[in-house]
Amino acid sequence: NGTLVKAVLIAADGNEVNRIPAWAKRVVQRPESPLYPTFECEYWEASEEFKWKHPRPPKPSGIRVYEAHVGMATMD
């Protein structure tokens, strides 16, 4: 537990691009960069399985699509 992991991809232009793996279960912010937050995947294997307090809600009968834009919440 606690090992930091990142995916390094080589873009089409040859530059290296750091990404958080899509399967990350835990993402932490590095404390040394509070003004420019840097997040990294932290490997975490729980010592015991998580126990849910409530049952899973029922599946809705149809899909719902939510869309938001940056300017939607402004007065202008």
PyMOL Python script that loads the backbone (N, CA, C, O; Angstrom):
from pymol import cmd

cmd.read_pdbstr("""\
ATOM      1  N   ASN A   1       0.833  -1.194   0.000  1.00  0.00           N
ATOM      2  CA  ASN A   1       0.000   0.000   0.000  1.00  0.00           C
ATOM      3  C   ASN A   1       0.868   1.245   0.000  1.00  0.00           C
ATOM      4  O   ASN A   1       1.935   1.274   0.614  1.00  0.00           O
ATOM      5  N   GLY A   2       0.392   2.287  -0.706  1.00  0.00           N
ATOM      6  CA  GLY A   2       1.092   3.549  -0.704  1.00  0.00           C
ATOM      7  C   GLY A   2       2.017   3.779  -1.878  1.00  0.00           C
ATOM      8  O   GLY A   2       2.572   4.871  -2.002  1.00  0.00           O
ATOM      9  N   THR A   3       2.208   2.795  -2.750  1.00  0.00           N
ATOM     10  CA  THR A   3       3.070   2.970  -3.909  1.00  0.00           C
ATOM     11  C   THR A   3       2.385   3.883  -4.921  1.00  0.00           C
ATOM     12  O   THR A   3       1.232   3.644  -5.279  1.00  0.00           O
ATOM     13  N   LEU A   4       3.077   4.926  -5.391  1.00  0.00           N
ATOM     14  CA  LEU A   4       2.512   5.840  -6.370  1.00  0.00           C
ATOM     15  C   LEU A   4       2.703   5.284  -7.772  1.00  0.00           C
ATOM     16  O   LEU A   4       3.769   4.769  -8.111  1.00  0.00           O
ATOM     17  N   VAL A   5       1.647   5.394  -8.590  1.00  0.00           N
ATOM     18  CA  VAL A   5       1.651   4.829  -9.928  1.00  0.00           C
ATOM     19  C   VAL A   5       1.169   5.889 -10.912  1.00  0.00           C
ATOM     20  O   VAL A   5       0.240   6.637 -10.608  1.00  0.00           O
ATOM     21  N   LYS A   6       1.788   5.959 -12.083  1.00  0.00           N
ATOM     22  CA  LYS A   6       1.284   6.818 -13.152  1.00  0.00           C
ATOM     23  C   LYS A   6       1.539   6.130 -14.478  1.00  0.00           C
ATOM     24  O   LYS A   6       2.469   5.336 -14.620  1.00  0.00           O
ATOM     25  N   ALA A   7       0.698   6.449 -15.442  1.00  0.00           N
ATOM     26  CA  ALA A   7       0.878   5.911 -16.790  1.00  0.00           C
ATOM     27  C   ALA A   7       1.582   6.974 -17.616  1.00  0.00           C
ATOM     28  O   ALA A   7       1.139   8.122 -17.663  1.00  0.00           O
ATOM     29  N   VAL A   8       2.662   6.604 -18.258  1.00  0.00           N
ATOM     30  CA  VAL A   8       3.391   7.520 -19.130  1.00  0.00           C
ATOM     31  C   VAL A   8       3.126   7.082 -20.570  1.00  0.00           C
ATOM     32  O   VAL A   8       3.474   5.972 -20.971  1.00  0.00           O
ATOM     33  N   LEU A   9       2.502   7.980 -21.339  1.00  0.00           N
ATOM     34  CA  LEU A   9       2.157   7.691 -22.722  1.00  0.00           C
ATOM     35  C   LEU A   9       3.058   8.496 -23.645  1.00  0.00           C
ATOM     36  O   LEU A   9       3.480   9.600 -23.299  1.00  0.00           O
ATOM     37  N   ILE A  10       3.348   7.958 -24.793  1.00  0.00           N
ATOM     38  CA  ILE A  10       4.096   8.682 -25.817  1.00  0.00           C
ATOM     39  C   ILE A  10       3.070   9.177 -26.836  1.00  0.00           C
ATOM     40  O   ILE A  10       2.442   8.380 -27.532  1.00  0.00           O
ATOM     41  N   ALA A  11       2.903  10.506 -26.918  1.00  0.00           N
ATOM     42  CA  ALA A  11       1.934  11.103 -27.841  1.00  0.00           C
ATOM     43  C   ALA A  11       2.429  10.975 -29.278  1.00  0.00           C
ATOM     44  O   ALA A  11       3.579  10.613 -29.525  1.00  0.00           O
ATOM     45  N   ALA A  12       1.543  11.276 -30.214  1.00  0.00           N
ATOM     46  CA  ALA A  12       1.881  11.172 -31.638  1.00  0.00           C
ATOM     47  C   ALA A  12       3.045  12.078 -32.012  1.00  0.00           C
ATOM     48  O   ALA A  12       3.797  11.775 -32.938  1.00  0.00           O
ATOM     49  N   ASP A  13       3.197  13.200 -31.289  1.00  0.00           N
ATOM     50  CA  ASP A  13       4.302  14.119 -31.590  1.00  0.00           C
ATOM     51  C   ASP A  13       5.602  13.743 -30.885  1.00  0.00           C
ATOM     52  O   ASP A  13       6.606  14.444 -31.013  1.00  0.00           O
ATOM     53  N   GLY A  14       5.584  12.620 -30.132  1.00  0.00           N
ATOM     54  CA  GLY A  14       6.790  12.133 -29.467  1.00  0.00           C
ATOM     55  C   GLY A  14       6.946  12.595 -28.032  1.00  0.00           C
ATOM     56  O   GLY A  14       7.854  12.133 -27.341  1.00  0.00           O
ATOM     57  N   ASN A  15       6.087  13.496 -27.559  1.00  0.00           N
ATOM     58  CA  ASN A  15       6.171  13.972 -26.178  1.00  0.00           C
ATOM     59  C   ASN A  15       5.607  12.947 -25.210  1.00  0.00           C
ATOM     60  O   ASN A  15       4.670  12.217 -25.535  1.00  0.00           O
ATOM     61  N   GLU A  16       6.194  12.901 -24.004  1.00  0.00           N
ATOM     62  CA  GLU A  16       5.675  12.036 -22.953  1.00  0.00           C
ATOM     63  C   GLU A  16       4.542  12.750 -22.233  1.00  0.00           C
ATOM     64  O   GLU A  16       4.653  13.933 -21.913  1.00  0.00           O
ATOM     65  N   VAL A  17       3.454  12.035 -21.978  1.00  0.00           N
ATOM     66  CA  VAL A  17       2.286  12.585 -21.307  1.00  0.00           C
ATOM     67  C   VAL A  17       1.986  11.702 -20.100  1.00  0.00           C
ATOM     68  O   VAL A  17       1.811  10.492 -20.248  1.00  0.00           O
ATOM     69  N   ASN A  18       1.924  12.295 -18.901  1.00  0.00           N
ATOM     70  CA  ASN A  18       1.604  11.545 -17.682  1.00  0.00           C
ATOM     71  C   ASN A  18       0.105  11.523 -17.478  1.00  0.00           C
ATOM     72  O   ASN A  18      -0.552  12.557 -17.594  1.00  0.00           O
ATOM     73  N   ARG A  19      -0.440  10.369 -17.178  1.00  0.00           N
ATOM     74  CA  ARG A  19      -1.872  10.207 -16.954  1.00  0.00           C
ATOM     75  C   ARG A  19      -2.114   9.328 -15.738  1.00  0.00           C
ATOM     76  O   ARG A  19      -1.299   8.470 -15.399  1.00  0.00           O
ATOM     77  N   ILE A  20      -3.259   9.560 -15.083  1.00  0.00           N
ATOM     78  CA  ILE A  20      -3.684   8.696 -13.986  1.00  0.00           C
ATOM     79  C   ILE A  20      -4.360   7.483 -14.631  1.00  0.00           C
ATOM     80  O   ILE A  20      -5.226   7.656 -15.489  1.00  0.00           O
ATOM     81  N   PRO A  21      -3.990   6.271 -14.242  1.00  0.00           N
ATOM     82  CA  PRO A  21      -4.602   5.086 -14.848  1.00  0.00           C
ATOM     83  C   PRO A  21      -6.117   5.066 -14.648  1.00  0.00           C
ATOM     84  O   PRO A  21      -6.612   5.449 -13.588  1.00  0.00           O
ATOM     85  N   ALA A  22      -6.841   4.625 -15.654  1.00  0.00           N
ATOM     86  CA  ALA A  22      -8.300   4.596 -15.602  1.00  0.00           C
ATOM     87  C   ALA A  22      -8.817   3.660 -14.515  1.00  0.00           C
ATOM     88  O   ALA A  22      -9.941   3.844 -14.047  1.00  0.00           O
ATOM     89  N   TRP A  23      -8.043   2.671 -14.100  1.00  0.00           N
ATOM     90  CA  TRP A  23      -8.480   1.699 -13.100  1.00  0.00           C
ATOM     91  C   TRP A  23      -8.083   2.107 -11.679  1.00  0.00           C
ATOM     92  O   TRP A  23      -8.171   1.293 -10.759  1.00  0.00           O
ATOM     93  N   ALA A  24      -7.648   3.350 -11.489  1.00  0.00           N
ATOM     94  CA  ALA A  24      -7.206   3.815 -10.167  1.00  0.00           C
ATOM     95  C   ALA A  24      -8.348   3.728  -9.152  1.00  0.00           C
ATOM     96  O   ALA A  24      -9.458   4.191  -9.416  1.00  0.00           O
ATOM     97  N   LYS A  25      -8.073   3.141  -8.011  1.00  0.00           N
ATOM     98  CA  LYS A  25      -9.055   3.072  -6.928  1.00  0.00           C
ATOM     99  C   LYS A  25      -8.842   4.190  -5.917  1.00  0.00           C
ATOM    100  O   LYS A  25      -9.748   4.522  -5.153  1.00  0.00           O
ATOM    101  N   ARG A  26      -7.651   4.767  -5.912  1.00  0.00           N
ATOM    102  CA  ARG A  26      -7.332   5.813  -4.949  1.00  0.00           C
ATOM    103  C   ARG A  26      -6.401   6.820  -5.634  1.00  0.00           C
ATOM    104  O   ARG A  26      -5.383   6.446  -6.217  1.00  0.00           O
ATOM    105  N   VAL A  27      -6.771   8.105  -5.552  1.00  0.00           N
ATOM    106  CA  VAL A  27      -5.965   9.175  -6.135  1.00  0.00           C
ATOM    107  C   VAL A  27      -5.673  10.182  -5.034  1.00  0.00           C
ATOM    108  O   VAL A  27      -6.586  10.603  -4.323  1.00  0.00           O
ATOM    109  N   VAL A  28      -4.414  10.572  -4.883  1.00  0.00           N
ATOM    110  CA  VAL A  28      -4.009  11.485  -3.817  1.00  0.00           C
ATOM    111  C   VAL A  28      -3.336  12.713  -4.412  1.00  0.00           C
ATOM    112  O   VAL A  28      -2.748  12.661  -5.493  1.00  0.00           O
ATOM    113  N   GLN A  29      -3.438  13.835  -3.670  1.00  0.00           N
ATOM    114  CA  GLN A  29      -2.773  15.062  -4.088  1.00  0.00           C
ATOM    115  C   GLN A  29      -1.438  15.158  -3.378  1.00  0.00           C
ATOM    116  O   GLN A  29      -1.343  14.902  -2.178  1.00  0.00           O
ATOM    117  N   ARG A  30      -0.411  15.528  -4.119  1.00  0.00           N
ATOM    118  CA  ARG A  30       0.916  15.681  -3.518  1.00  0.00           C
ATOM    119  C   ARG A  30       0.905  16.928  -2.643  1.00  0.00           C
ATOM    120  O   ARG A  30       0.533  17.999  -3.122  1.00  0.00           O
ATOM    121  N   PRO A  31       1.297  16.825  -1.382  1.00  0.00           N
ATOM    122  CA  PRO A  31       1.243  17.969  -0.469  1.00  0.00           C
ATOM    123  C   PRO A  31       2.221  19.085  -0.805  1.00  0.00           C
ATOM    124  O   PRO A  31       2.015  20.222  -0.379  1.00  0.00           O
ATOM    125  N   GLU A  32       3.278  18.796  -1.554  1.00  0.00           N
ATOM    126  CA  GLU A  32       4.277  19.825  -1.856  1.00  0.00           C
ATOM    127  C   GLU A  32       3.848  20.743  -3.001  1.00  0.00           C
ATOM    128  O   GLU A  32       4.596  21.648  -3.369  1.00  0.00           O
ATOM    129  N   SER A  33       2.665  20.529  -3.568  1.00  0.00           N
ATOM    130  CA  SER A  33       2.221  21.378  -4.672  1.00  0.00           C
ATOM    131  C   SER A  33       0.801  21.907  -4.443  1.00  0.00           C
ATOM    132  O   SER A  33      -0.095  21.591  -5.226  1.00  0.00           O
ATOM    133  N   PRO A  34       0.569  22.715  -3.379  1.00  0.00           N
ATOM    134  CA  PRO A  34      -0.792  23.178  -3.094  1.00  0.00           C
ATOM    135  C   PRO A  34      -1.327  24.199  -4.103  1.00  0.00           C
ATOM    136  O   PRO A  34      -2.539  24.276  -4.303  1.00  0.00           O
ATOM    137  N   LEU A  35      -0.451  24.985  -4.745  1.00  0.00           N
ATOM    138  CA  LEU A  35      -0.922  25.983  -5.693  1.00  0.00           C
ATOM    139  C   LEU A  35      -1.183  25.396  -7.077  1.00  0.00           C
ATOM    140  O   LEU A  35      -2.080  25.846  -7.791  1.00  0.00           O
ATOM    141  N   TYR A  36      -0.415  24.418  -7.441  1.00  0.00           N
ATOM    142  CA  TYR A  36      -0.605  23.737  -8.721  1.00  0.00           C
ATOM    143  C   TYR A  36      -0.789  22.264  -8.400  1.00  0.00           C
ATOM    144  O   TYR A  36       0.178  21.502  -8.390  1.00  0.00           O
ATOM    145  N   PRO A  37      -2.039  21.855  -8.134  1.00  0.00           N
ATOM    146  CA  PRO A  37      -2.262  20.494  -7.626  1.00  0.00           C
ATOM    147  C   PRO A  37      -1.816  19.405  -8.600  1.00  0.00           C
ATOM    148  O   PRO A  37      -2.160  19.419  -9.782  1.00  0.00           O
ATOM    149  N   THR A  38      -1.060  18.484  -8.078  1.00  0.00           N
ATOM    150  CA  THR A  38      -0.615  17.326  -8.832  1.00  0.00           C
ATOM    151  C   THR A  38      -1.221  16.093  -8.181  1.00  0.00           C
ATOM    152  O   THR A  38      -1.014  15.848  -6.992  1.00  0.00           O
ATOM    153  N   PHE A  39      -1.956  15.330  -8.947  1.00  0.00           N
ATOM    154  CA  PHE A  39      -2.594  14.133  -8.418  1.00  0.00           C
ATOM    155  C   PHE A  39      -1.901  12.903  -8.969  1.00  0.00           C
ATOM    156  O   PHE A  39      -1.455  12.883 -10.116  1.00  0.00           O
ATOM    157  N   GLU A  40      -1.817  11.877  -8.135  1.00  0.00           N
ATOM    158  CA  GLU A  40      -1.190  10.628  -8.546  1.00  0.00           C
ATOM    159  C   GLU A  40      -2.024   9.464  -8.044  1.00  0.00           C
ATOM    160  O   GLU A  40      -2.708   9.561  -7.025  1.00  0.00           O
ATOM    161  N   CYS A  41      -1.956   8.381  -8.762  1.00  0.00           N
ATOM    162  CA  CYS A  41      -2.640   7.157  -8.355  1.00  0.00           C
ATOM    163  C   CYS A  41      -1.808   6.503  -7.255  1.00  0.00           C
ATOM    164  O   CYS A  41      -0.590   6.379  -7.380  1.00  0.00           O
ATOM    165  N   GLU A  42      -2.461   6.092  -6.196  1.00  0.00           N
ATOM    166  CA  GLU A  42      -1.785   5.391  -5.109  1.00  0.00           C
ATOM    167  C   GLU A  42      -2.340   3.978  -5.040  1.00  0.00           C
ATOM    168  O   GLU A  42      -3.545   3.783  -4.878  1.00  0.00           O
ATOM    169  N   TYR A  43      -1.460   2.998  -5.162  1.00  0.00           N
ATOM    170  CA  TYR A  43      -1.899   1.603  -5.047  1.00  0.00           C
ATOM    171  C   TYR A  43      -2.420   1.372  -3.652  1.00  0.00           C
ATOM    172  O   TYR A  43      -1.752   1.693  -2.669  1.00  0.00           O
ATOM    173  N   TRP A  44      -3.621   0.813  -3.561  1.00  0.00           N
ATOM    174  CA  TRP A  44      -4.217   0.584  -2.245  1.00  0.00           C
ATOM    175  C   TRP A  44      -4.999  -0.713  -2.268  1.00  0.00           C
ATOM    176  O   TRP A  44      -5.926  -0.875  -3.062  1.00  0.00           O
ATOM    177  N   GLU A  45      -4.633  -1.614  -1.417  1.00  0.00           N
ATOM    178  CA  GLU A  45      -5.342  -2.886  -1.264  1.00  0.00           C
ATOM    179  C   GLU A  45      -5.826  -2.947   0.174  1.00  0.00           C
ATOM    180  O   GLU A  45      -5.034  -3.107   1.104  1.00  0.00           O
ATOM    181  N   ALA A  46      -7.138  -2.818   0.346  1.00  0.00           N
ATOM    182  CA  ALA A  46      -7.710  -2.790   1.697  1.00  0.00           C
ATOM    183  C   ALA A  46      -7.480  -4.120   2.406  1.00  0.00           C
ATOM    184  O   ALA A  46      -7.482  -5.179   1.778  1.00  0.00           O
ATOM    185  N   SER A  47      -7.284  -4.053   3.714  1.00  0.00           N
ATOM    186  CA  SER A  47      -7.046  -5.275   4.486  1.00  0.00           C
ATOM    187  C   SER A  47      -8.325  -6.094   4.651  1.00  0.00           C
ATOM    188  O   SER A  47      -8.266  -7.305   4.864  1.00  0.00           O
ATOM    189  N   GLU A  48      -9.476  -5.435   4.552  1.00  0.00           N
ATOM    190  CA  GLU A  48     -10.746  -6.158   4.593  1.00  0.00           C
ATOM    191  C   GLU A  48     -11.730  -5.496   3.637  1.00  0.00           C
ATOM    192  O   GLU A  48     -11.624  -4.304   3.348  1.00  0.00           O
ATOM    193  N   GLU A  49     -12.674  -6.269   3.157  1.00  0.00           N
ATOM    194  CA  GLU A  49     -13.630  -5.776   2.176  1.00  0.00           C
ATOM    195  C   GLU A  49     -14.568  -4.732   2.788  1.00  0.00           C
ATOM    196  O   GLU A  49     -15.001  -4.872   3.933  1.00  0.00           O
ATOM    197  N   PHE A  50     -14.879  -3.682   2.014  1.00  0.00           N
ATOM    198  CA  PHE A  50     -15.762  -2.619   2.480  1.00  0.00           C
ATOM    199  C   PHE A  50     -17.181  -3.150   2.631  1.00  0.00           C
ATOM    200  O   PHE A  50     -17.686  -3.849   1.752  1.00  0.00           O
ATOM    201  N   LYS A  51     -17.820  -2.820   3.742  1.00  0.00           N
ATOM    202  CA  LYS A  51     -19.196  -3.245   4.000  1.00  0.00           C
ATOM    203  C   LYS A  51     -20.124  -2.053   3.762  1.00  0.00           C
ATOM    204  O   LYS A  51     -20.038  -1.048   4.468  1.00  0.00           O
ATOM    205  N   TRP A  52     -21.010  -2.163   2.770  1.00  0.00           N
ATOM    206  CA  TRP A  52     -21.952  -1.097   2.470  1.00  0.00           C
ATOM    207  C   TRP A  52     -23.018  -1.019   3.552  1.00  0.00           C
ATOM    208  O   TRP A  52     -23.470  -2.047   4.057  1.00  0.00           O
ATOM    209  N   LYS A  53     -23.427   0.209   3.912  1.00  0.00           N
ATOM    210  CA  LYS A  53     -24.456   0.410   4.940  1.00  0.00           C
ATOM    211  C   LYS A  53     -25.864   0.288   4.380  1.00  0.00           C
ATOM    212  O   LYS A  53     -26.788  -0.101   5.095  1.00  0.00           O
ATOM    213  N   HIS A  54     -26.031   0.618   3.108  1.00  0.00           N
ATOM    214  CA  HIS A  54     -27.359   0.630   2.493  1.00  0.00           C
ATOM    215  C   HIS A  54     -27.341  -0.222   1.222  1.00  0.00           C
ATOM    216  O   HIS A  54     -26.291  -0.384   0.601  1.00  0.00           O
ATOM    217  N   PRO A  55     -28.498  -0.764   0.834  1.00  0.00           N
ATOM    218  CA  PRO A  55     -28.537  -1.561  -0.401  1.00  0.00           C
ATOM    219  C   PRO A  55     -28.396  -0.671  -1.636  1.00  0.00           C
ATOM    220  O   PRO A  55     -28.649   0.532  -1.588  1.00  0.00           O
ATOM    221  N   ARG A  56     -27.992  -1.281  -2.721  1.00  0.00           N
ATOM    222  CA  ARG A  56     -27.848  -0.564  -3.992  1.00  0.00           C
ATOM    223  C   ARG A  56     -29.224  -0.067  -4.447  1.00  0.00           C
ATOM    224  O   ARG A  56     -30.194  -0.823  -4.384  1.00  0.00           O
ATOM    225  N   PRO A  57     -29.329   1.190  -4.905  1.00  0.00           N
ATOM    226  CA  PRO A  57     -30.624   1.686  -5.387  1.00  0.00           C
ATOM    227  C   PRO A  57     -31.042   0.958  -6.660  1.00  0.00           C
ATOM    228  O   PRO A  57     -30.196   0.449  -7.396  1.00  0.00           O
ATOM    229  N   PRO A  58     -32.357   0.907  -6.921  1.00  0.00           N
ATOM    230  CA  PRO A  58     -32.812   0.201  -8.133  1.00  0.00           C
ATOM    231  C   PRO A  58     -32.376   0.934  -9.392  1.00  0.00           C
ATOM    232  O   PRO A  58     -32.215   2.154  -9.391  1.00  0.00           O
ATOM    233  N   LYS A  59     -32.185   0.170 -10.475  1.00  0.00           N
ATOM    234  CA  LYS A  59     -31.806   0.773 -11.748  1.00  0.00           C
ATOM    235  C   LYS A  59     -32.987   1.573 -12.291  1.00  0.00           C
ATOM    236  O   LYS A  59     -34.129   1.123 -12.203  1.00  0.00           O
ATOM    237  N   PRO A  60     -32.723   2.770 -12.856  1.00  0.00           N
ATOM    238  CA  PRO A  60     -33.812   3.551 -13.440  1.00  0.00           C
ATOM    239  C   PRO A  60     -34.349   2.864 -14.696  1.00  0.00           C
ATOM    240  O   PRO A  60     -33.649   2.082 -15.340  1.00  0.00           O
ATOM    241  N   SER A  61     -35.602   3.172 -15.032  1.00  0.00           N
ATOM    242  CA  SER A  61     -36.217   2.528 -16.194  1.00  0.00           C
ATOM    243  C   SER A  61     -35.646   3.062 -17.513  1.00  0.00           C
ATOM    244  O   SER A  61     -35.678   2.363 -18.526  1.00  0.00           O
ATOM    245  N   GLY A  62     -35.127   4.292 -17.508  1.00  0.00           N
ATOM    246  CA  GLY A  62     -34.547   4.860 -18.720  1.00  0.00           C
ATOM    247  C   GLY A  62     -33.245   5.580 -18.389  1.00  0.00           C
ATOM    248  O   GLY A  62     -32.931   5.810 -17.221  1.00  0.00           O
ATOM    249  N   ILE A  63     -32.496   5.930 -19.420  1.00  0.00           N
ATOM    250  CA  ILE A  63     -31.231   6.628 -19.177  1.00  0.00           C
ATOM    251  C   ILE A  63     -31.489   8.107 -18.906  1.00  0.00           C
ATOM    252  O   ILE A  63     -32.508   8.655 -19.327  1.00  0.00           O
ATOM    253  N   ARG A  64     -30.568   8.742 -18.207  1.00  0.00           N
ATOM    254  CA  ARG A  64     -30.632  10.164 -17.950  1.00  0.00           C
ATOM    255  C   ARG A  64     -29.292  10.759 -18.359  1.00  0.00           C
ATOM    256  O   ARG A  64     -28.237  10.260 -17.967  1.00  0.00           O
ATOM    257  N   VAL A  65     -29.338  11.814 -19.138  1.00  0.00           N
ATOM    258  CA  VAL A  65     -28.126  12.463 -19.594  1.00  0.00           C
ATOM    259  C   VAL A  65     -28.105  13.866 -19.005  1.00  0.00           C
ATOM    260  O   VAL A  65     -29.023  14.653 -19.235  1.00  0.00           O
ATOM    261  N   TYR A  66     -27.070  14.176 -18.255  1.00  0.00           N
ATOM    262  CA  TYR A  66     -26.910  15.493 -17.667  1.00  0.00           C
ATOM    263  C   TYR A  66     -25.803  16.212 -18.418  1.00  0.00           C
ATOM    264  O   TYR A  66     -24.747  15.641 -18.691  1.00  0.00           O
ATOM    265  N   GLU A  67     -26.055  17.464 -18.748  1.00  0.00           N
ATOM    266  CA  GLU A  67     -25.067  18.240 -19.480  1.00  0.00           C
ATOM    267  C   GLU A  67     -24.906  19.588 -18.803  1.00  0.00           C
ATOM    268  O   GLU A  67     -25.898  20.225 -18.448  1.00  0.00           O
ATOM    269  N   ALA A  68     -23.688  20.024 -18.621  1.00  0.00           N
ATOM    270  CA  ALA A  68     -23.429  21.303 -17.994  1.00  0.00           C
ATOM    271  C   ALA A  68     -22.312  22.010 -18.748  1.00  0.00           C
ATOM    272  O   ALA A  68     -21.414  21.375 -19.301  1.00  0.00           O
ATOM    273  N   HIS A  69     -22.385  23.332 -18.758  1.00  0.00           N
ATOM    274  CA  HIS A  69     -21.360  24.145 -19.402  1.00  0.00           C
ATOM    275  C   HIS A  69     -20.883  25.186 -18.406  1.00  0.00           C
ATOM    276  O   HIS A  69     -21.634  25.578 -17.512  1.00  0.00           O
ATOM    277  N   VAL A  70     -19.657  25.635 -18.546  1.00  0.00           N
ATOM    278  CA  VAL A  70     -19.055  26.587 -17.603  1.00  0.00           C
ATOM    279  C   VAL A  70     -19.905  27.834 -17.458  1.00  0.00           C
ATOM    280  O   VAL A  70     -20.074  28.317 -16.339  1.00  0.00           O
ATOM    281  N   GLY A  71     -20.441  28.371 -18.526  1.00  0.00           N
ATOM    282  CA  GLY A  71     -21.189  29.622 -18.469  1.00  0.00           C
ATOM    283  C   GLY A  71     -22.615  29.504 -17.978  1.00  0.00           C
ATOM    284  O   GLY A  71     -23.292  30.526 -17.857  1.00  0.00           O
ATOM    285  N   MET A  72     -23.108  28.306 -17.690  1.00  0.00           N
ATOM    286  CA  MET A  72     -24.510  28.137 -17.296  1.00  0.00           C
ATOM    287  C   MET A  72     -24.839  28.737 -15.928  1.00  0.00           C
ATOM    288  O   MET A  72     -25.979  29.140 -15.697  1.00  0.00           O
ATOM    289  N   ALA A  73     -23.890  28.803 -15.043  1.00  0.00           N
ATOM    290  CA  ALA A  73     -24.162  29.230 -13.673  1.00  0.00           C
ATOM    291  C   ALA A  73     -23.893  30.715 -13.442  1.00  0.00           C
ATOM    292  O   ALA A  73     -23.962  31.174 -12.302  1.00  0.00           O
ATOM    293  N   THR A  74     -23.594  31.466 -14.478  1.00  0.00           N
ATOM    294  CA  THR A  74     -23.297  32.881 -14.295  1.00  0.00           C
ATOM    295  C   THR A  74     -24.530  33.735 -14.586  1.00  0.00           C
ATOM    296  O   THR A  74     -25.460  33.279 -15.250  1.00  0.00           O
ATOM    297  N   MET A  75     -24.538  34.958 -14.096  1.00  0.00           N
ATOM    298  CA  MET A  75     -25.657  35.860 -14.305  1.00  0.00           C
ATOM    299  C   MET A  75     -25.667  36.446 -15.717  1.00  0.00           C
ATOM    300  O   MET A  75     -26.707  36.902 -16.191  1.00  0.00           O
ATOM    301  N   ASP A  76     -24.521  36.436 -16.386  1.00  0.00           N
ATOM    302  CA  ASP A  76     -24.419  37.044 -17.720  1.00  0.00           C
ATOM    303  C   ASP A  76     -25.046  36.195 -18.800  1.00  0.00           C
ATOM    304  O   ASP A  76     -25.036  36.578 -19.970  1.00  0.00           O
TER     305      ASP A  76
END
""", "prot")
cmd.dss("prot")
cmd.show_as("cartoon", "prot")
cmd.util.cbc("prot")
cmd.orient("prot")
